[in-house]
């Protein structure tokens, strides 16, 4: 039975990688991306422009990469959406109190901040196939998944976070604040991407022939775990040191928002151009570089 299953996968391996199935994958990606986008808008997980961006991105991932690439994106999106809906009432109240820059449905900027670096790596691999692109991609997706899981689950922690920069207790929701629960969630999120990537690597054509060896599968999982954690902590550090933070002139609270209490806020630290989306992009790039380095050390 297993040999027949494996032979069946081999006969359709062109769907998972290579130029032979480009147009078929593009058609599948477009259909899948549009379907996911429509469902996301209806469930209020994405704004309309966020959905358009997700559909374009999904088509690119599927056409240029295949199963592993699009699958990792789908794992990230589906798990983060489910977590954001979990205890939604509690987190809506927390988000209002924590003064995040963006809440609710993800917009186009958030979609590209989380998936743009991965799409660039996917395109690079399509032009010049190399395992290095794949390891870097796994690190990127592990980092964005880790950061999302840490944010969604860490916000429910009853323990006051500490600043990654100073080690002192800070109010819940402060950029750069970390908790044990959030850190554990980040590790779980990164590991989830690693396990998926290792399973996808077993499919002929999704990775390479070497991707079917135990040593390489172990490297994939470990690379995702360590690279994802590195990216999540890089996100926290950038949030604590470089991300723009503002003070509301009305209530005196610190916020990530330009407008609060109906009036403009003033910068108290960080750089104005360093928004939450910029932090996500830079930390995911750092995670990709870390994952590539880790894969070379242990590979």
C-alpha positions in Angstrom: 0.0 0.0 0.0 2.8 2.4 0.9 4.7 1.7 -2.3 1.6 2.5 -4.4 1.0 5.7 -2.4 4.6 6.8 -3.0 4.5 5.9 -6.7 1.3 8.0 -7.0 3.1 11.0 -5.5 6.0 10.5 -7.8 3.6 10.6 -10.8 2.3 14.0 -9.8 5.6 15.4 -8.5 5.6 18.0 -11.3 2.8 19.8 -9.4 5.1 20.4 -6.4 8.1 21.9 -8.1 9.9 22.5 -11.4 8.9 24.4 -14.5 6.7 21.6 -15.9 3.7 22.3 -13.8 4.1 26.1 -13.6 0.8 27.0 -15.3 -1.1 24.2 -13.5 0.2 25.4 -10.2 -0.7 29.0 -11.1 -4.2 28.0 -11.9 -4.5 26.0 -8.7 -2.9 28.8 -6.7 -5.3 31.4 -8.1 -8.3 29.4 -7.4 -7.1 28.5 -3.9 -6.0 32.0 -3.1 -9.2 33.6 -4.2 -11.2 31.1 -2.2 -9.2 31.7 0.9 -9.4 35.4 0.4 -13.2 35.4 0.1 -13.6 33.3 3.2 -11.1 35.5 5.1 -13.1 38.6 4.3 -16.4 37.0 5.3 -14.9 35.9 8.6 -13.4 39.4 9.0 -9.8 38.0 9.2 -8.7 40.2 6.3 -9.7 43.6 4.9 -10.6 43.7 1.2 -7.2 44.9 0.2 -5.6 42.4 2.6 -7.6 39.7 0.8 -6.5 40.9 -2.6 -2.9 40.8 -1.4 -3.3 37.4 0.1 -4.8 36.1 -3.2 -1.9 37.5 -5.2 0.6 36.1 -2.7 -1.0 32.7 -2.7 -0.8 32.5 -6.5 2.8 33.5 -6.5 3.8 31.0 -3.8 2.0 28.1 -5.5 3.1 28.9 -9.1 6.7 29.6 -8.3 7.2 27.2 -5.5 4.6 24.5 -4.9 3.4 22.5 -1.9 6.0 23.3 0.6 5.9 27.1 -0.1 2.2 27.6 -0.3 1.6 25.0 2.4 3.8 26.9 4.9 1.9 30.1 4.1 -1.4 28.4 4.6 -0.3 26.9 7.9 0.7 30.3 9.1 -2.5 32.0 8.0 -4.9 29.3 9.2 -3.3 28.9 12.7 -2.9 32.6 13.3 -6.5 33.2 12.2 -7.8 30.5 14.6 -5.7 31.9 17.5 -6.9 35.4 16.8 -10.5 34.2 17.1 -9.9 32.3 20.3 -11.2 34.2 23.3 -11.8 37.1 20.9 -13.9 39.1 23.4 -11.0 39.0 25.9 -8.5 40.1 23.4 -10.6 42.8 22.0 -10.7 44.4 25.4 -7.0 43.9 25.8 -6.2 45.3 22.4 -8.1 48.5 23.3 -6.2 48.8 26.5 -2.8 47.9 25.1 -3.1 50.5 22.3 -1.6 48.4 19.4 -1.0 50.1 16.1 -3.3 47.7 14.3 -6.1 45.4 15.5 -8.9 43.4 14.0 -8.8 42.3 10.4 -5.3 42.2 8.8 -4.7 44.8 6.1 -2.5 44.7 3.0 0.5 46.1 4.8 0.3 43.3 7.4 -0.1 40.6 4.7 3.0 41.8 2.8 5.0 42.3 6.0 4.4 38.7 7.0 4.6 37.0 3.6 6.6 39.4 1.3 10.1 38.2 2.3 9.0 34.6 1.8 7.6 35.3 -1.7 10.9 37.0 -2.6 12.8 33.8 -1.5 10.3 31.7 -3.5 11.0 33.7 -6.6 14.7 33.5 -6.1 14.5 29.7 -5.7 12.4 29.5 -8.9 15.1 31.4 -10.8 18.1 29.7 -9.1 17.1 26.5 -7.3 19.2 26.0 -4.1 18.5 24.5 -0.7 19.7 27.7 0.9 16.6 29.6 -0.3 14.4 26.9 1.3 16.2 27.0 4.6 15.9 30.8 4.7 12.3 30.6 3.8 11.5 28.1 6.5 13.2 30.5 9.0 11.1 33.4 7.7 7.8 31.6 8.0 8.8 30.1 11.4 9.5 33.6 12.6 6.2 35.2 11.5 4.3 32.2 12.9 6.2 32.4 16.1 5.7 36.1 16.5 1.9 35.8 15.8 1.5 32.9 18.3 3.5 34.8 20.9 1.4 37.9 20.4 -2.0 36.1 20.4 -1.2 33.8 23.4 1.2 36.0 25.3 -1.5 38.7 25.5 -3.5 36.3 27.6 -0.8 35.9 30.2 -1.6 36.9 33.7 2.1 37.6 34.5 3.3 41.1 33.8 5.9 41.1 30.9 9.5 42.2 31.2 11.3 44.4 28.7 13.7 42.5 26.5 15.9 45.6 26.6 16.1 46.4 30.3 14.8 43.3 32.0 12.3 45.4 34.0 8.6 44.9 34.4 6.6 46.8 31.8 2.8 47.3 31.3 1.2 44.5 29.3 1.2 45.3 25.6 4.4 47.4 25.7 6.5 46.8 22.6 9.4 44.6 23.5 7.7 43.1 26.5 8.1 39.3 26.8 6.6 36.6 29.0 7.3 32.9 29.6 3.9 32.1 28.0 4.6 34.2 25.0 8.1 32.7 24.5 6.7 29.2 24.8 4.0 30.1 22.2 6.7 31.4 19.9 8.7 28.2 20.1 5.5 26.2 19.4 4.7 28.3 16.4 8.1 28.0 15.0 8.1 24.2 15.6 4.8 23.9 13.8 6.3 25.3 10.6 9.3 23.0 11.0 7.2 19.9 11.3 5.0 20.8 8.4 8.1 21.6 6.2 9.7 18.3 7.1 6.5 16.4 6.2 6.2 18.3 2.9 9.9 17.5 2.1 8.9 13.8 1.9 6.8 14.5 -1.2 8.9 13.9 -4.3 9.8 17.2 -6.0 8.8 19.4 -3.0 12.3 19.7 -1.7 14.9 17.4 -3.3 16.0 13.8 -3.2 18.2 14.7 -0.2 15.2 16.1 1.6 14.0 12.5 2.1 16.8 11.6 4.4 16.4 11.6 8.2 19.4 14.0 8.7 17.9 16.6 6.4 14.5 16.3 7.9 16.0 16.9 11.4 17.9 19.9 10.1 14.7 21.3 8.7 12.8 21.1 12.0 15.8 22.4 14.0 16.4 25.2 11.6 12.7 26.3 11.8 12.7 26.1 15.6 15.9 28.1 16.2 15.5 30.5 13.3 11.9 31.2 14.3 12.7 31.9 17.9 15.6 34.2 16.8 13.2 36.1 14.6 10.6 36.4 17.3 13.1 37.8 19.8 14.5 40.1 17.1 11.0 41.4 16.7 10.7 42.1 20.4 14.1 43.8 20.5 13.3 46.0 17.5 10.0 46.9 19.1 11.7 47.9 22.3 14.5 49.9 20.8 13.6 51.2 17.3 9.8 51.0 16.8 8.1 54.4 17.0 6.1 54.9 20.2 3.9 57.9 20.8 2.3 59.6 23.8 -1.3 60.7 23.8 -1.6 64.3 24.8 -5.0 63.7 26.2 -4.7 60.7 28.5 -0.9 60.5 28.7 -0.7 56.8 27.7 2.0 55.4 25.3 0.6 54.0 22.1 1.7 52.8 18.7 -1.0 54.9 17.1 -0.6 58.3 15.4 -4.1 59.3 16.6 -5.4 58.7 20.1 -8.3 60.2 22.0 -9.2 62.0 18.8 -5.9 64.0 18.6 -2.4 63.6 17.1 0.2 61.9 19.4 3.8 62.9 19.8 6.9 60.7 19.4 8.6 59.7 22.6 11.1 57.1 21.3 12.1 55.2 18.2 12.0 56.2 14.6 8.8 57.4 12.9 9.4 55.2 9.8 9.8 52.1 12.0 6.2 50.9 12.1 5.0 47.6 13.3 5.0 46.3 9.7 8.6 47.5 9.3 9.6 45.6 12.5 7.9 42.4 11.1 9.7 42.7 7.8 13.2 43.3 9.4 12.7 40.5 12.0 11.6 38.0 9.3 14.7 38.8 7.2 16.9 38.4 10.3 15.2 35.0 10.9 15.8 33.9 7.4 19.5 34.8 7.7 19.8 33.0 11.0 18.1 29.9 9.6 20.4 29.8 6.7 23.4 30.1 9.0 22.1 27.4 11.3 21.5 25.0 8.4 25.0 25.5 7.3 26.4 24.8 10.7 24.5 21.6 11.4 23.9 20.4 7.8 
